Amino acid sequence: MRRTAVAILMLLSAGSAPAAQAQSAPAAGGKVYAVIFDFACAGSDHGRALADSVRLRLRRHEEYDVLDRLTTQEASRPLGVEAQKDAIGLMGSLASNLAVFGTVQVSGAEVRAEIRCIDKTAADGTAREWTKVFTDSTERYKAEIARQIVEAIRGQAEWVPPQYGDEEEPKDFAKPLNANGDFEAGAAAWDRPDNVSTFLEPGPAGRGTVLRIRTDLARDPWLEYKRAMMFGQADPRHPPQIGRDTSYGSVAGLEGVHFAGDWIRAEPGRRYWLVADAKTAGGTPKVFVKGFRKTEHALDGLPEGALIELGLTPEQFVALPAERRRKLIEDDAAKHPMRYVRECYRWYLNLRDGDAAWTHYAAPFPPRGGLPGDVEWLQIQVYAYWPPGEYLFDNVHLYADPRQAATQAVEPARTPNFGKTSDVVERATSQPAK
């Protein structure tokens, strides 16, 4: 925030040179004040997008004070790899001791970035420069090339989070922690299928019963039916006929379809494995594990289902005396305690790279450390959304990690400002301009 204010003041001055003279130069060997100029890229925004990814990744490291995107763009046009003179001149006016700029070229699926770095952070004040070429041909080109550039800037490898497939699936699981993960007992321990978007039906030979989820449905009538079913006002044995919709306004394009299992008592410090078989037909459904805890904040009103059971409208409930409202809430919480839990943890098994064949998936969670201590209950939720179509699931099981000998401490997020809103971060990091 301090450098943003300084840079804006300089840009508003009559000329950049006097302003640069008024601003003291960064201390040699001290904090790195970096400016990442938008990369030049003819005919596309790949250069701007990649530069911003580099800013965001470099900013994760506390020793780097990275000038923000808007201030950088106000100060300069995109700078190609040949614009060394311009970059050096702007480093002074922007109070920076490290500058990164370059040229991005796109050829088919390949993105090629020729990047130059000017580093004036040495204790003796001498400038060090390098020029390197980075390429990637995947959909994650921004993340991959940005990682390579930041590794080159810092001279060390970036931390890579745990990836799917890092740990081999154990062969000696004990009994699953969730019941009826193979659906052979019908809807036992799961939501009741609505027979419009969720179905339990015979699978192919050798599969037994499987879960089928449809997402190519008209949204509004589906929502109306799901709400009526939730409150016992519709019978899934006689489901309505809901039209097919494959637009972005369909169920697939908005809510998607969840199919939830029963509550499972959580064990803080524990690691788990989630496994599932799926036939995704090109989509990327997920199997969520969500953590919940009781909270007094939930005891400030009655859920809609409780109001319907009591024959009360929201207006009638609000009109009751405060003591009567409190008594109704406490009675309902005692009778239906899980109505008053709130989500506090979330992880999912990403069923990616599937096709028309059945595929087996397995991964451990939490990816690092043990389950947080405030998680009291876990719930499995099978979820399908885009693209519109049909998805099949089988053998959805949750296991305790058989390799874990003792509970593990929670490992916090590695990003310093994880979980904080931008206003909180600004108040904590802003300093008055000098």
ABEGO torsion letter per residue (X at the ends): XAAAAAAAAAAABABAAAAAAABBBBBBGBBBBBBBBBBBBBGBAAAAAAAAAAAAAAAABAABBBBBAAAAAAABBBBBAAAAAAAAAAAAAAGBABBBBEBBBBBEABBBBBBBBBBAABAAGBBBBBBBBBBBABAAAAAAAAAAAAAAAAGBBBBBBBBBGABBBBAABBBBABBGAAGAAEABGBBBBAGAABBBBBBBBGAEBBBBBBABBBAAAAAAAAAAAAAGABBAABBBBBBBBABAABAAABAEBBBBBBBBBBBBGBBBBBBBBBBAGGBBBBBBBBBBBBBAAAAABBBAAAAAAAGBBAAAAAABBAAAAAAAAAAAAAABAAAABBBABBBBBBBBGBBABBBBBBBBOBABEBBBAABABBBBBBBBBOBBEBBBBBGBBBBBBAABABBBBBBBBABAABGBBAAAAAAAABBBBX
